[in-house]
Amino acid sequence: MINSQDVLRLPAEKLYAKEIEALIKEDKDKKPIGWQMSPRSVLKFIVGGKAGKVYITPKYVGHNRLVEVAIATLLTDRSLLLTGKPGTAKSWLSENLSAAVCNDSGRVVQGTAGTSEDHIRYSWNYAMLLANGPSEEALIKSPIYRSMEDGSIARFEEITRCASEVQDALISIMSEKSLSVPELSTELPAKRGFSIIATANTRDRGVHDMSAALKRRFNIVVLPAPADLETEIQIVNKRVAEISSSYKLSSALPTDEAIEKVVTIFRELRRGATLDDKSKLKSPSGVISTAEAISLLTNSMALAASFGTGDISDSDLAAGLQGAIVKDEDKDKIAWTEYLENIMKKRGTQWRSLYNACRELNG
């Protein structure tokens, strides 16, 4: 048996097991069929609070009303679609909602160009199928099939990465709340508590538009980018601390100044203007998201721990910024060079060291 200490990434229901236990213990409200806690407790699990003496860490920092709408959707016969720009915590919210509602966030279909209807419905063990013909034993159940069977939540990540005909395999499941298995002359009715949480990225070049028929079967919640600098800094600070603890990185956490600089650069390049709106900027072709900022800072910690003093230096940050921003060598390098020379260079001594490190790497 694998020790949880040796696992690279724990699912939300195991990572926050003590919080879930405390919430269930104090929960006095009515629980919907198939749910392990009431909607109010699910909300507390997501946005934070206290359950007895246990502190509930916020999993999503943003508009609480959006979370309430998402939870309420799961109480109805409609499925939930979380959409928005990359890095707006769609997958993270999806995982934690599933963990809170049914203590299992692992029923996941990952949308890709290679996803087929079999991944949504079911497939077969072909050796058994050829030997004995169609049978229950030869049936390989998809995550959605298993969720229908036991009344839990299935997740569909990046649904718009799938071809339209694959997406539409969901329509009959979501409409009829049943799945037909003609080979066995049976039909699986969904158990109460079954729902689907899907996510969709609005800026992916590989996006396939969802049909109107499929969209109608979802309640759509758009997750915005963090509203202001302070909120984004708070999100980045929190997630970097959590991830570094999980990865057991031995370097010091980034300073508040380092986080503010990275978030400022990302927000300005993302919006195409400085925070004070005094200067217009060229935006890079890549995604300059909050998730990218978190990744950059954790990678900088790994660099500092492995090849530095253990404290994040400006050269560590510069290496991460270069890789995150310059994805298309021709267009992005021009945008990044203009930002360095026209904005960062003019911000004085506080930014001078980071500017020099970035300029050296940018060539």
Beta strands, then each sheet from edge to edge (+ up, - down):
strand 1: 49-51
strand 2: 54-56
strand 3: 79-84
strand 4: 108-110
strand 5: 122-124
strand 6: 139-141
strand 7: 153-157
strand 8: 178-181
strand 9: 186-189
strand 10: 195-201
strand 11: 218-222
sheet 1: 1+ 2-
sheet 2: 4+ 7+ 10+ 3+ 11+
sheet 3: 5+ 6-
sheet 4: 8+ 9-
end
